[in-house]
Amino acid sequence: MKDDYKKMYLHLFNAVTDALELLPEENSAARILKAAQQYCEELYIQQGEEQGKIIHLVK
């Protein structure tokens, strides 16, 4: 089940990233989506640290 959430998270995160590329940066919806992505990334990293896993992010 945990892997299912990871797949869903990655799929949604990538779709949001694709949509953000189509929006101007000053768009309020774009700012909200970026903030949500950053918050989720912080939680993801925090969870990995708590479990003693090393998280490698590729940009």
JOMONOR-V921802 format. One record per residue. RES is the residue in one small letter. BURIAL is + if it has 16 or more other ideal C-beta (glycine too) atoms within 10 Angstrom, else -. Layout:
RES_BURIAL, RES_BURIAL
This chain:
m_-, k_-, d_-, d_-, y_-, k_-, k_-, m_-, y_-, l_-, h_-, l_-, f_-, n_-, a_-, v_+, t_-, d_-, a_-, l_+, e_-, l_-, l_-, p_-, e_-, e_-, n_-, s_-, a_-, a_+, r_-, i_-, l_+, k_-, a_-, a_-, q_-, q_-, y_-, c_-, e_-, e_-, l_-, y_+, i_-, q_-, q_-, g_-, e_-, e_-, q_-, g_-, k_-, i_-, i_-, h_-, l_-, v_-, k_-
